[in-house]
Amino acid sequence: EWLDFQKHLGRATWRFDNGKIAANIVAHKLPLGKNYLYIPHGPVLNFDNFDGGVRNEIDNFFAYLKNLAKENRSIFVKLEPLSDSVTELVFRKSMKKADSLQPQRTVVLNLGLSEDELLSRMHHKTRYNINLASRKGLSFKESDDIEMFWKLLRKTAKKDKFQTHDKNYYFELYDFFKNGETLKAELFVVEYDGKAIAAALIMFYEDTAYYLHGAMDRNYKELMAPYFMHWEIAKHAKSTGHGYYDFWGIDARRWPGVTRFKLGWGGQQVEYPGSFDVPVSKIWYLIYHIARKIF
């Protein structure tokens, strides 16, 4: 379904799956007619289906990737495996440690715990702010007003100095997945006196709710709306049978305030291996890195 969405956005996609190794592959455009191939959260290795040499299967997979990259004038292939065991098996000397597109660390709440247990594991200030916000006359509901979400997000991005996707991306993402089966998107909003002051775009997949994108109106920061919102989202996810709430990304250096906020919920910190590039054109890969440093 994610590949279908990427294709809907106009990106070339491929699916590799021989029963032993699986990977979603998405082409991301670069200037001068170049691109790179990206494997989000992959590859995935199904160890139960390996009946022969693992190394040969992995070598064949990389041969496929390099041929695909050359056919599509791709400069490199970016892999972001979810587990250390996969990383160890696929790692080779030609791979370069690189900046991750997806968050390398995150915080995950175990919704199998009772509400009292979840509250007891939080930092005392998080628990206090949830209680404070609950007495401020805030309301929480599901919404389909992506225009409202975009306006809030644009304000938040300007204030907190981070980049967003273009406006159309959020409209397309919500529209594509709002009625999804395996992947489903829902937009939640917190209102005060009928005005939207915080909102979050959540993706539900299998047993987990993922906090993908969020925004708030800083003019109302004393109301502690994000605390109220995330607690309500966590309770909603729990009530609909989901086992986990993934806050989707922490980094104390890049996002100190956001990271403190997410750590305050007392969830388990999870760290992924990170991102690895496989250069296909060494000259263009060097130019790409020089350009990134300049621009």
C-alpha positions in Angstrom: 0.0 0.0 0.0 2.9 2.4 0.8 4.3 1.7 -2.7 1.0 2.4 -4.2 0.9 5.8 -2.5 4.5 6.6 -3.6 3.4 5.7 -7.2 0.4 7.9 -6.7 2.8 10.8 -5.9 4.6 10.1 -9.2 7.6 8.2 -8.0 8.9 5.0 -9.7 8.6 2.0 -7.4 9.6 -1.7 -7.4 8.9 -4.6 -5.1 11.5 -7.3 -4.5 10.2 -10.4 -2.8 11.6 -13.9 -3.4 10.2 -15.3 -0.2 13.5 -14.9 1.5 14.3 -11.2 1.1 11.7 -8.5 0.7 12.2 -4.8 -0.1 10.1 -1.9 -1.1 12.1 0.3 -3.4 11.3 3.9 -4.2 13.1 6.3 -6.6 13.7 9.8 -5.2 14.5 12.4 -7.7 17.7 14.6 -7.6 18.7 17.5 -9.8 20.3 17.1 -13.3 18.0 14.1 -14.1 19.6 11.9 -11.4 18.0 10.0 -8.5 18.6 7.5 -5.8 16.8 4.3 -4.8 15.5 4.2 -1.3 14.5 1.1 0.8 12.5 2.3 3.8 12.6 0.0 6.8 14.3 -2.7 4.8 15.3 -5.0 3.4 13.5 -7.6 5.5 14.9 -11.2 5.7 12.7 -14.1 6.3 15.1 -16.4 8.1 12.7 -19.3 8.2 12.7 -19.6 4.4 16.5 -19.8 3.9 17.3 -23.4 3.0 20.7 -22.7 1.5 23.5 -20.1 1.8 22.3 -16.8 3.2 25.3 -15.0 1.6 24.5 -16.1 -1.9 20.9 -14.8 -1.6 22.1 -11.5 -0.3 24.7 -11.2 -3.1 22.0 -11.9 -5.6 19.8 -9.2 -4.0 22.6 -6.6 -4.2 23.3 -7.6 -7.8 19.6 -6.9 -8.6 19.8 -3.5 -6.8 22.9 -2.4 -8.7 21.4 -3.4 -12.0 18.2 -1.6 -11.2 20.2 1.5 -10.2 22.2 1.5 -13.4 19.1 1.0 -15.6 17.5 4.0 -13.9 20.6 6.3 -13.7 20.5 6.1 -9.9 23.6 7.5 -8.0 23.2 5.2 -5.0 20.9 2.9 -3.1 19.9 3.9 0.5 18.9 1.1 2.9 17.4 1.5 6.3 17.0 -1.9 8.0 15.0 -2.2 11.2 17.2 -4.7 12.9 20.9 -5.1 13.8 20.8 -8.8 12.7 19.8 -7.8 9.1 22.3 -5.0 9.0 25.1 -7.3 10.0 24.2 -9.8 7.2 23.8 -7.2 4.4 26.6 -4.9 5.4 29.6 -4.9 3.0 32.7 -2.7 2.6 31.2 -0.6 -0.2 28.4 0.6 2.1 28.6 4.1 3.6 27.0 5.1 6.9 24.7 8.0 6.0 22.1 10.4 7.4 18.8 8.7 8.0 15.6 9.7 6.2 13.5 8.0 8.9 14.1 8.6 12.6 16.8 6.4 14.0 15.5 6.5 17.6 11.9 6.7 18.9 9.8 6.3 22.0 7.0 3.6 22.1 4.2 3.4 24.6 3.0 -0.1 25.6 -0.8 0.3 25.4 -1.2 -3.2 26.9 -0.7 -1.5 30.3 -3.6 0.0 32.2 -4.2 3.8 32.1 -3.0 4.0 35.7 0.2 2.1 34.8 0.9 4.4 31.8 0.4 7.5 34.0 2.6 6.1 36.7 5.5 5.6 34.2 5.4 9.2 32.9 7.6 12.0 34.1 5.7 13.9 36.9 5.6 17.1 34.8 4.0 15.2 31.9 1.4 13.7 34.2 0.8 17.1 35.8 0.4 18.8 32.4 -2.1 16.2 31.3 -4.2 16.8 34.4 -3.8 20.6 33.9 -4.9 20.4 30.3 -8.0 18.3 31.1 -9.3 21.1 33.3 -8.9 23.8 30.6 -12.1 23.1 28.6 -10.4 21.5 25.7 -12.2 19.1 23.3 -10.8 16.2 21.3 -12.2 14.8 18.1 -11.5 13.2 14.8 -11.5 15.5 11.8 -11.1 15.5 8.0 -10.1 19.2 7.8 -6.6 18.9 6.3 -6.6 22.6 5.3 -6.8 23.4 9.1 -4.0 21.0 9.8 -1.8 22.5 7.1 -2.3 26.1 8.4 -1.4 24.9 12.0 1.6 23.0 10.7 2.9 25.9 8.7 2.7 28.1 11.8 4.5 25.5 13.9 7.2 25.0 11.3 7.9 28.7 11.0 8.1 29.1 14.8 10.2 25.9 15.4 12.3 26.3 12.3 11.8 22.9 10.7 10.9 22.0 7.1 7.6 20.4 6.0 6.6 18.5 2.9 4.7 20.6 0.4 1.0 21.3 1.1 -0.2 18.8 -1.4 1.6 15.9 0.3 -0.5 16.0 3.4 -3.7 16.2 1.4 -2.7 13.3 -0.7 -1.5 11.2 2.3 -4.7 11.7 4.2 -7.0 11.2 1.2 -5.1 8.0 0.1 -5.1 6.3 3.5 -8.3 7.6 5.2 -10.2 4.5 4.2 -7.2 2.2 4.2 -7.4 -1.4 5.5 -3.8 -2.4 6.3 -2.6 1.2 6.5 -5.1 3.8 7.8 -4.7 7.5 8.4 -6.7 9.5 10.9 -6.5 13.2 11.7 -7.2 14.3 15.3 -7.7 17.8 16.5 -7.9 19.6 19.9 -10.2 22.7 20.0 -10.6 25.5 22.5 -13.7 27.6 22.3 -14.4 26.1 18.8 -10.9 27.0 17.5 -8.4 24.3 16.5 -5.2 24.7 18.5 -3.5 21.4 18.0 -3.7 18.5 15.5 -2.0 15.3 14.7 -2.0 13.0 11.7 -1.8 9.4 12.9 -1.1 6.3 10.8 -2.4 2.9 12.1 -0.5 -0.2 10.9 -1.1 -3.7 12.4 -0.9 -3.3 16.2 0.7 0.1 16.3 -0.4 3.8 16.0 2.3 6.0 14.6 2.5 9.8 15.3 3.6 11.0 11.9 2.9 14.7 11.8 1.7 17.2 14.4 1.1 20.9 14.9 0.0 23.4 17.6 -0.9 27.0 17.9 1.8 28.5 20.2 -0.5 31.4 21.2 -2.3 28.8 23.4 0.7 27.0 24.8 -0.4 27.6 28.4 -3.3 25.2 27.8 -0.9 22.3 27.3 -2.9 21.0 24.3 -0.3 18.6 23.0 -0.3 16.7 26.4 -4.1 16.4 26.3 -4.0 15.4 22.6 -1.5 12.6 22.8 -3.1 11.2 25.9 -6.4 11.1 24.1 -4.8 9.6 21.0 -3.1 6.9 23.2 -6.5 6.1 24.9 -8.2 6.0 21.5 -5.6 3.6 20.0 -5.8 1.4 23.1 -9.6 1.3 22.9 -9.4 0.2 19.3 -7.2 -2.8 20.1 -3.8 -1.3 19.2 -0.9 -2.4 21.4 1.6 0.4 20.9 1.8 4.1 20.3 5.0 5.1 18.5 5.9 8.8 18.9 8.0 8.5 15.8 11.4 10.1 16.3 13.6 11.6 19.0 17.0 13.3 18.6 18.3 15.4 21.5 20.7 17.3 19.3 18.4 18.2 16.4 15.1 18.4 18.3 15.8 19.0 22.0 12.4 20.3 23.0 10.4 17.7 21.1 12.7 14.9 22.4 12.2 16.0 26.1 8.4 16.1 25.4 8.4 12.5 24.0 10.7 11.1 26.6 8.4 12.4 29.3 5.8 9.9 28.4 7.8 7.1 29.9 7.8 4.8 26.9 10.5 2.4 25.8 13.3 4.0 23.7 14.0 2.0 20.5 17.0 2.6 18.4 17.3 1.4 14.8 20.6 0.7 13.0 20.4 3.8 10.8 20.9 4.4 7.1 23.5 3.0 4.7 24.2 4.0 1.2 25.5 1.8 -1.6 27.2 4.0 -4.1 26.6 3.0 -7.7 28.3 6.0 -9.4 31.2 7.0 -7.2 31.8 10.3 -8.9 28.2 11.4 -8.8 27.9 10.2 -5.2 30.9 12.5 -4.3 29.3 15.4 -6.1 26.0 14.7 -4.3 27.7 14.9 -0.9 29.6 18.1 -1.8 26.3 19.7 -2.9 24.6 18.7 0.3 27.3 20.4 2.4 27.1 23.6 0.2 23.3 23.8 0.0 
